[in-house]
Amino acid sequence: MALEDVLLRTGEMEHMEKLLRHCARDKQGLGPKEVLETVVHPLLDELERYIVCEVSVVEDPVHLKALVHDWIASRLDG
């Protein structure tokens, strides 16, 4: 399943958008391409690696939502 599908199916897309905005707030001088390269892609890649490491088979949607939600929340708090 694609990461976008995971975010949509778990209802965590808006939460991820909040994290992306949070991480991009101090990158205001960068253009869109630089923000994609320095903020968006690295965060999405990190989340994808985390999910692959933590989920070995098709997960219960409730567990997957909690996993993604907790990962995003930990980045917002840090």
Rosetta blueprint (number, residue, H / E / L):
1 M L
2 A L
3 L H
4 E H
5 D H
6 V H
7 L H
8 L H
9 R H
10 T H
11 G L
12 E L
13 M H
14 E H
15 H H
16 M H
17 E H
18 K H
19 L H
20 L H
21 R H
22 H H
23 C H
24 A H
25 R L
26 D L
27 K L
28 Q L
29 G L
30 L L
31 G L
32 P H
33 K H
34 E H
35 V H
36 L H
37 E H
38 T H
39 V H
40 V H
41 H H
42 P H
43 L H
44 L H
45 D H
46 E H
47 L H
48 E H
49 R H
50 Y H
51 I H
52 V H
53 C H
54 E H
55 V L
56 S L
57 V L
58 V L
59 E L
60 D L
61 P H
62 V H
63 H H
64 L H
65 K H
66 A H
67 L H
68 V H
69 H H
70 D H
71 W H
72 I H
73 A H
74 S H
75 R H
76 L H
77 D H
78 G L
